[in-house]
Amino acid sequence: MDNLSWFFFESTLALGGVLFVLLFVMLLIWRRGGRARTFLIGLGLAVVLLIVQAAVVTRREHAGWIMGRIAADVQASRTDAFEATLARGFRVPETGWDRDEFIEVVQSYMRWVDVHSVRRRRLEIVENQDEKFRVYVSYLAEASTKNYQYIGVSRWLIEFGRENDEWRITNIEPSEMDQKPVNGWRGLPRR
């Protein structure tokens, strides 16, 4: 089901490519004595499918959009995207941090670490319920501190919940750093 959702609702290139090939074949059949009606119905169906794809925003697309904004802000040493997307009831159970304390922790990391680039590598939904969903998202980052250069991969478990008919982040947990498990926020290096 995940691949069908990706094909029909998320990847314009994949859907458009398949539709192009099918329409081209229908055009060739029509030009060689077939019926124009088949081609026109196929063309109409293709237009409808592309409009539906543009109109539907899946949870994975929404999560990717939010995480893209956050990655751009982290690279620019800002927390605006965090502040805009964290739920009012955001809490990190392991540490007890609420929304404001979490933003302070992120800001303290930003004062210590200079992030040069952040690229999302993968985003997969691991739990999908009516009022919440969870994703694993991986990033390739290049960063430095005063004494250390770092290029590595991190993986995060992000939980989204409904708040005023919008998806908001309700929890963030580090999962892996350079393919090594991380024991939550306490397992991350601190200054």
N, C-alpha and C positions, 0 to 999 in steps of 0.2 A: 504494500500500500504506500509505503514511503517513496518508492521509486515512481509510482504513478502520480502521486501528489507533486513530486519534483517535476516530472515531465509535463503534466497538464497545467500546473499553476505557477511554477517557479522559473523554468528554463525557457525563455523565449527563443533562444538559439536552437535548442533541441526540437521543440514543437514546430517552430518555423521551418527548420530544415526538413523534417518529415513531411509537413504540409506542402512545401515547395516541390519535393520529389513526387508526391501523390498527384498534385495538380499538374505537374509537367507530364506525367504519364497520362492523365485524363485528357490533357490538351492534345497529345500525340494521337490518342485513340479518336478523339473528335475530328482532328485534321485528316485522319485516314478513313473517314466515312462513318465515324460514330455519331452519337447524338450530342448536340450542344447542351442539352438540358442537364446531362450528367455532370459535365464540366461546370456549369453555372451553379448547380446545387453544391458541388464540391467547393467551389470558390466561396459561396455564401457561408457554408459550414466552417471553412477555414477562417473567415473574417470573424464569425461568432466566437470560435475557440480562442482566437487571439484577443478579442475584446474581453472575454471572461477571464483569461489569464491576466490581463492588465488590471482588471477590477478586483480580483481576489488577492488578498494579502494573507499568506499562510503564517502560522506561528513561527516557523523557522525563518521566513523572510523578515518578520517583525523583530525577532530576536537578533538577527544579523544586522538589521538597521540600527538597533539600539547599541549593540556591541561595536559596530563600526564607529558610531559617534563617540563612544567611550574610548576606543583605541586612539582616535584622532586627538581627543582631549589629553590623554595620557602622554602622547608624543609631544604635545604642546605645553605640558606641565599645568594643565587646568583640571578642575573638577566640576565644571558646569554640567557636563552630560551625566555624571553621577548624581548630582543634586537634582537634575530634572527627571531622572528615571528611577531613582530609588523610591520604594513605597514608603508611606508615612510610618507604617509599622515595621519597617526593615529592622532586622535584628540578626546578629551572628550568634547563634546559640552557644557555640564553643567558648566565646570570649565575653558574651553579654553586651557587646557593643551595640548601641542603637545607631540610627541613621547618622546623627551628627558626629558621634564618636568615630564611626567608620570613615566618614569623610576626613576627619582630622588625621586618622591613621594613614589614609591614602596621601594626604598632603605632606605628612612627615616623610613618607617614602619618596615623594617627588622632590623634596628638598635635599635628599640624600643621593638619589639616583637620577642621572640625566638619561632619558630615553631618546635614542636617536631615530629608531624606526620600530614600528609594530605592524606585522602583517598577520591577518587571520588565516589559519591554515584549514581548519575544519570546524563545522558546527553541526552537531547531531542531537536530535531530540531523544531523550532517554526515558522520559515519563510524560504522559499527555493525559490530563484530566480536564473536566469541564472548566474549573475555576483556577487551575494552575498547570504549569508545565515546567519541566527541567531540561536543560541542555548542557552538554559538554562542549566547550569551545576551546580550541587550541590556537596559540599564537607563536609566531617566530619574532623574537625581539632582539634588538641590538641596543645595549645600554652601557653606561659607565658610571663609576663613582670616582672619587679622587685618586684611588689607587688601583682600580680594577676595571678591565674591559670585559664585557659579557655579550655573547651571542648564544641564544638558546631558545628552547621550546618550553612553553608552559601550557598547562591544561587546567581549566577551571570548570566547576560545576555551578551553574547559574540557575536560580529558581525564579520563575515569573508568576505573579498572581494578579488577579483582577482588582482594580481600584478605580472606581468611578468610570466604568466601561473602558478602561485603558489597561494595557499590560504594563506592570511595574516590576522591578526587581525586588524580590522579598528576601533573598539570601545569596551570598557569594562565598564559595569555598574553594581554596586552592587544592588541586588534586595531584598534579605532577609538576616537577621542575626537571628538565633535561632527562625525561623518561625515568625519573626516580620518584616514588611516591612521597608526598609531602603530608606530614601529620597536621593538617589544618593550618590555621594562621600562626599558631605557635611554632610550627616547623619552618617558617620563612625566616631568612636572616633579617635582623634588625640592626639599626645603627646603635 
